[in-house]
Amino acid sequence: MSNPTAQVSVRILDKEYQVACPASERMDLLDSAEVLNAKMREIRDSGRIVGLDRIAVMAALNMANDLLHAQVRDRAIEGDVSMRLKSISDRVDSVLGGSQQLDF
């Protein structure tokens, strides 16, 4: 069964855009547009970058950089969690192995 499509109106730097997305992702799109708008306003208000295209590119680069850093942190956390789970699993195996030996 297909997901119905919604037409969503978003405002970024005082300009209105109509975007189609799956209806179930409407709120995610609105949240994303809000984040993008805030980032672009921040860049525009700094006064160092002029022009909508340049502001949009800088916002995209900043957000891509944030995403890459988050992915690196996620991989580090996953590695740490995997090591901790392995350690717990080894301890459980050790305890169960010891109790099984006692049962014999």
N, C-alpha and C positions, 0 to 999 in steps of 0.2 A: 504494500500500500504506500503510495507516495505522500510526501509531506506537502501540505498546501503552501503556496508562496505568498508572502506578504510584501506589500509596497511600504517601505518605511521612509519617512522624511527625517533627515538629520541636518543639523545646522552646525557648520564648522567655519569659524572666523566670519560670522555673520552672513554666510552664504548657504543657501538651502540646497540639499542634494536629495534626490529620490533614489533609493537603493532597494533592490529586490533581494529577499533572503527567505529561507524556509521560515514559516511562521513560528516554529518552535525555537528559532534562534533570534527572534526579534529583540528580546531584552539584551542578549549578548551584543547585538549590533549597536543598540542604543548606548550601552555601557562603553563599548569600544570607541564609538564616535565621541562620547564625552571625554574619554582619556585623550584621544587625538586632539580634540579641540583645546583642551587644557594645555597640552604640550605645545601646540602651535601658538597659542596665545602667549605662553611663557617665552617662546623664542621671539615672537614679534615684539613683545613688550621690552625685551632686552635691548632692542634698538640696533643690534649689530647686524641683523639680517633683514634685507628688504626684498619684497616681492613674494607673492603667494607661492610660486613654484619653489623658490629657494627655501622658504619656511617649511613647506611640505616635505622637501627632501631632507632637510636637517632634522625634522621631527621623526621621519622614517628611519634615518640613520641612528638617532638617539634611541628610539624604541627597539630597533634591531639589536643594538649594542646591549641594551637592558635584557633583551630576550636571550642573547648568547651568554651573558653572565649568569642569568637564572638557570640556564641549561647546565652550565658548568657546576653551579652549586647543587643542582638536582643530582647530577652524576656523582658528585662527592658524597652527598647524603645517602644515595642509593648504595654506594660502595661501603659506607660506614654501617648502614643498616644490614647489608648482606653479611658483613663480617660479624656483627653482633648476633644475627640470627644463626650463623654457622657456629659461633661460640656457644650459644644457648643449646642448639641442637646437639653439639658434641657433649655438653654437660648432661643433657637429658639422656643421651645414648649411654654415657658413662654410668649414670645412676641406674638406669634400667638394666644395663648389662650387669652391674654389680648385684642388683636385686635378683635377677634371673639366676645368677650363679648361686646365690644363697638358697633359692628355691629347689635346686637340684639336690 
